[in-house]
Amino acid sequence: MSSEMLPAFIETSNVERKQNLSEDQEQSQKPKSGEGSEPISKRQMKKLIKQKQWEEQRELRKQKRKEKRKRKKLERQCQLESNSDGNDRKRIRRDVVHSTLRLIVDCSFDDLMVLKDIKKLHKQIQRCYAENRRALHPVQFYLTSHGGQLKKNMDENDKGWVNWKDIHIKPEHYSELIKKEDLIYLTSDSPNVLQELDESKAYVIGGLVDHNHHKGITYKQASDYGIEHAQLPLGNFVKMNSRKVLAVNHVFEIILEYLETRDWQEAFFTILPQRKGAVPTDKACESSSHDKKSASVEDGLDSDSSEEEYSRNELDSAHEEENQDKENGMESTVNSVPH
């Protein structure tokens, strides 16, 4: 070998040695795997490194969150001090006036529901509780005959229910807790139409999600117990294209809204989901006559098909609200609305 070629050979050997060293270093950084396990890919290696960094910075993130909470607390305090000694907050608190009306969700139908419907009822009860807590005139909320599948589902999926405030959760039947003369069962099968709410009374909502499998059961129970019964005046104010049976939380929220506005029509149209195609009864009559005229002109289209098309359009326009209803478990129940 000539003396001129020697430096090049040495340089090549040094490069190879450096490459081998870098490969050894990279290999040493990889987590050791047991015998017979597959080698870790570069992508997995990157994920492991990121995970390690994330864990190392956990305390730092915790400290940042703590500082953020302190900063927000100081900002709120400064804002309150600038608002004339917090008069705004005091005014809001004074506006909340608790109603003496008792509103009971009767959970004695536990054995008539499958687990799927029990979970839906649980969601509806959660909504009732949340709405009552934020209402201007919250009612005296009772949950009676609490036990069985419903209690088990709440224990497993909502352990915080034991800390709920401003609610009476009782295993006893409502007839054991309230005087019979004070009770009014809200049921769609009742011939009596409710005109006003008597805040000295206790109104019962049937806690049942049954998809009309047990039609008339709440009316029968009220009759068997000799309890006064009535239905909400829905038919006096509202024309609906879908079933007139509402979820537990809808009935509950309508009553809360009425206590605030003292206007049934406003309460119905504030609470009823748009997907039910609810319109005022007077406008429904005008729409009906208009549909008949259109039908005679347009090749005798029947009113049933027009109504079906209207309902379909309502469903499309209210798609977003329908999704929200599904998330909150708002399925139809056999409660206080007229057929």
RAMONOR-V106065 format. One line per field, one symbol per residue. psi: psi as a letter, one per 40 degrees, with the letter a starting at -180 (. if undefined). burial: b if it has 16 or more other ideal C-beta (glycine too) atoms within 10 Angstrom, else e. A space follows every 10 residues. Layout:
psi: ???
burial: ???
This chain:
psi: hiddeddddd dddddddddd dddddddddi ihiiheiiih iddddddddd ddddddeddd dddddddddd dddddddddd defgffdddd dddddhhhie hhhhhhfefd eeiidddddd dddddddddd dddeidgiih hihifhaadd ddddddegee deeiifihhi eiideediid eehhhhheeh ehhhdihhee ihhhhhghhe ffdfhedddd ddddefiiii iifddddhhi daiehiiddd dddddddddd dfhddddded dhideefhii dddddddddd dddddddgff hidddddddd dddddddfdd dddddddefg iiigigii.
burial: eeeeeeeeee eeeeeeeeee eeeeeeeeee eeeeeeeeee eeeeeeeeee eeeeeeeeee eeeeeeeeee eeeeeeeeee eeeeeeeeee eeeeeeeebe bbbbbbbbbb eebeeebbbb bbbbbbbbbe bbeebebbbb bbbbbbebbb beebeeeeee beebeebebb eeebbeebee eebbbbbbbb eeebeebeee bbbbbbbbbb eeeeeebbbe bbeeeebebb bbbbbebbbb beebbbbbbb bbbbbbbbbe eeebeebbbe bbbbbbbbbe eeeeeebeee beeeeeeeee eeeeebeeee beebbeebee ebeebeebbb bbbbbbbbe
